[in-house]
Amino acid sequence: MKIHREGKKIIFITVGAISVVLLLMLLFCGQWNVFHYLFACALIVFGLMVVSFFRIPRRIFTDSPKELISPADGTIVAIEQVYEKTYLKADCMQVSIFMSAADVHVNRYPCDGLVEHVKFRRGNYFVASYPKSSDLNERTEIGMLLDNGKRILIRQVAGVMARRIVCYSKEGERVKQNQELGFIRFGSRVDLFLPLDFPISVALQDKVKNAISPIAEIV
């Protein structure tokens, strides 16, 4: 397991602050009671949670040019036909993946293609599992032209705790399946907008993993 570069500074600050607090407690609190031990344990657990949030586990990636592979870890919370008005400008299938704070928050490209569209949009910070969060929350859109001429849209959506979306995509860039596209901090959501003729491979409440779980077939 590795630590994502987006988390190294946060982890350093968090561990440093916890260490200072524990040191001050040892120096000035005298004999500890139950409250002191519980508080110290809570600090240590919090530090471990922060480290865990930025983890990148070792995985054997799924390499499948005929499939869209999940761009995120999490739970499928929406599969529905919608009209996408910003990039595809057509009816399409929306597949939404909700990432809890316990999930791995690295985002990856679901397939090979050309990045044609990158747009950051400011918005609210509703709970990411809320259906309207896809359109109302702060988000980044990545539009891709696939090798077969079809187009898809990937949307990174901020959540109630996720106040920073990191997107590495650049317009005109050629990208590969499972290449890292970004990171979202502390609970969030990733939406896929797909052509209607792409057979969906997942169902509601399925658990998926980035770079491993197939989401749909490419036709």
KAFEN-V266656 format. One record per residue. RES is the residue in one letter. SS is DSSP state (2 for helix, 1 for strand, 0 for the rest). PHI is phi in whole degrees, 0 to 359 (* if undefined). Layout:
res=RES ss=SS phi=PHI
res=RES ss=SS phi=PHI
This chain:
res=M ss=0 phi=*
res=K ss=1 phi=243
res=I ss=1 phi=254
res=H ss=0 phi=293
res=R ss=2 phi=298
res=E ss=2 phi=291
res=G ss=2 phi=256
res=K ss=2 phi=297
res=K ss=2 phi=293
res=I ss=2 phi=297
res=I ss=2 phi=296
res=F ss=2 phi=300
res=I ss=2 phi=294
res=T ss=2 phi=297
res=V ss=2 phi=296
res=G ss=2 phi=297
res=A ss=2 phi=295
res=I ss=2 phi=297
res=S ss=2 phi=298
res=V ss=2 phi=296
res=V ss=2 phi=298
res=L ss=2 phi=296
res=L ss=2 phi=296
res=L ss=2 phi=296
res=M ss=2 phi=297
res=L ss=2 phi=294
res=L ss=2 phi=281
res=F ss=2 phi=241
res=C ss=0 phi=267
res=G ss=0 phi=64
res=Q ss=0 phi=283
res=W ss=0 phi=281
res=N ss=0 phi=251
res=V ss=2 phi=302
res=F ss=2 phi=300
res=H ss=2 phi=299
res=Y ss=2 phi=294
res=L ss=2 phi=295
res=F ss=2 phi=296
res=A ss=2 phi=296
res=C ss=2 phi=297
res=A ss=2 phi=297
res=L ss=2 phi=297
res=I ss=2 phi=295
res=V ss=2 phi=298
res=F ss=2 phi=300
res=G ss=2 phi=298
res=L ss=2 phi=295
res=M ss=2 phi=295
res=V ss=2 phi=296
res=V ss=2 phi=299
res=S ss=2 phi=297
res=F ss=2 phi=298
res=F ss=0 phi=263
res=R ss=1 phi=286
res=I ss=1 phi=236
res=P ss=0 phi=289
res=R ss=0 phi=288
res=R ss=0 phi=218
res=I ss=0 phi=266
res=F ss=0 phi=290
res=T ss=0 phi=275
res=D ss=0 phi=254
res=S ss=0 phi=217
res=P ss=0 phi=294
res=K ss=0 phi=262
res=E ss=1 phi=227
res=L ss=1 phi=269
res=I ss=1 phi=262
res=S ss=0 phi=306
res=P ss=0 phi=278
res=A ss=0 phi=207
res=D ss=0 phi=280
res=G ss=1 phi=149
res=T ss=1 phi=240
res=I ss=1 phi=288
res=V ss=1 phi=247
res=A ss=1 phi=204
res=I ss=1 phi=220
res=E ss=1 phi=204
res=Q ss=1 phi=275
res=V ss=1 phi=221
res=Y ss=1 phi=257
res=E ss=1 phi=261
res=K ss=0 phi=258
res=T ss=0 phi=262
res=Y ss=0 phi=235
res=L ss=0 phi=289
res=K ss=0 phi=51
res=A ss=1 phi=197
res=D ss=1 phi=294
res=C ss=1 phi=202
res=M ss=1 phi=260
res=Q ss=1 phi=259
res=V ss=1 phi=241
res=S ss=1 phi=245
res=I ss=1 phi=242
res=F ss=1 phi=267
res=M ss=1 phi=254
res=S ss=0 phi=280
res=A ss=0 phi=297
res=A ss=0 phi=274
res=D ss=0 phi=279
res=V ss=0 phi=288
res=H ss=0 phi=253
res=V ss=1 phi=288
res=N ss=1 phi=248
res=R ss=1 phi=227
res=Y ss=0 phi=291
res=P ss=0 phi=281
res=C ss=0 phi=196
res=D ss=0 phi=286
res=G ss=1 phi=166
res=L ss=1 phi=250
res=V ss=1 phi=283
res=E ss=1 phi=257
res=H ss=1 phi=214
res=V ss=1 phi=226
res=K ss=1 phi=215
res=F ss=1 phi=263
res=R ss=1 phi=234
res=R ss=0 phi=287
res=G ss=0 phi=187
res=N ss=1 phi=272
res=Y ss=0 phi=227
res=F ss=0 phi=290
res=V ss=0 phi=304
res=A ss=0 phi=295
res=S ss=0 phi=282
res=Y ss=0 phi=295
res=P ss=0 phi=307
res=K ss=0 phi=281
res=S ss=2 phi=298
res=S ss=2 phi=301
res=D ss=2 phi=259
res=L ss=2 phi=259
res=N ss=1 phi=277
res=E ss=0 phi=300
res=R ss=1 phi=201
res=T ss=1 phi=236
res=E ss=1 phi=250
res=I ss=1 phi=234
res=G ss=1 phi=263
res=M ss=1 phi=236
res=L ss=1 phi=263
res=L ss=0 phi=279
res=D ss=0 phi=295
res=N ss=0 phi=270
res=G ss=0 phi=91
res=K ss=0 phi=278
res=R ss=1 phi=235
res=I ss=1 phi=227
res=L ss=1 phi=235
res=I ss=1 phi=250
res=R ss=1 phi=234
res=Q ss=1 phi=272
res=V ss=1 phi=242
res=A ss=1 phi=287
res=G ss=0 phi=245
res=V ss=0 phi=294
res=M ss=0 phi=255
res=A ss=0 phi=280
res=R ss=0 phi=254
res=R ss=0 phi=214
res=I ss=1 phi=258
res=V ss=1 phi=252
res=C ss=1 phi=232
res=Y ss=0 phi=263
res=S ss=0 phi=291
res=K ss=0 phi=227
res=E ss=0 phi=299
res=G ss=0 phi=89
res=E ss=0 phi=273
res=R ss=1 phi=272
res=V ss=1 phi=236
res=K ss=0 phi=246
res=Q ss=0 phi=303
res=N ss=0 phi=73
res=Q ss=0 phi=292
res=E ss=1 phi=292
res=L ss=1 phi=249
res=G ss=1 phi=170
res=F ss=1 phi=204
res=I ss=1 phi=233
res=R ss=0 phi=272
res=F ss=0 phi=64
res=G ss=0 phi=84
res=S ss=1 phi=192
res=R ss=1 phi=205
res=V ss=1 phi=233
res=D ss=1 phi=251
res=L ss=1 phi=246
res=F ss=1 phi=246
res=L ss=1 phi=238
res=P ss=0 phi=303
res=L ss=0 phi=297
res=D ss=0 phi=271
res=F ss=0 phi=277
res=P ss=0 phi=298
res=I ss=1 phi=277
res=S ss=0 phi=257
res=V ss=0 phi=237
res=A ss=0 phi=231
res=L ss=0 phi=303
res=Q ss=0 phi=74
res=D ss=0 phi=295
res=K ss=1 phi=267
res=V ss=1 phi=233
res=K ss=0 phi=232
res=N ss=0 phi=296
res=A ss=0 phi=69
res=I ss=0 phi=234
res=S ss=0 phi=274
res=P ss=1 phi=292
res=I ss=1 phi=254
res=A ss=1 phi=199
res=E ss=1 phi=272
res=I ss=0 phi=264
res=V ss=0 phi=231
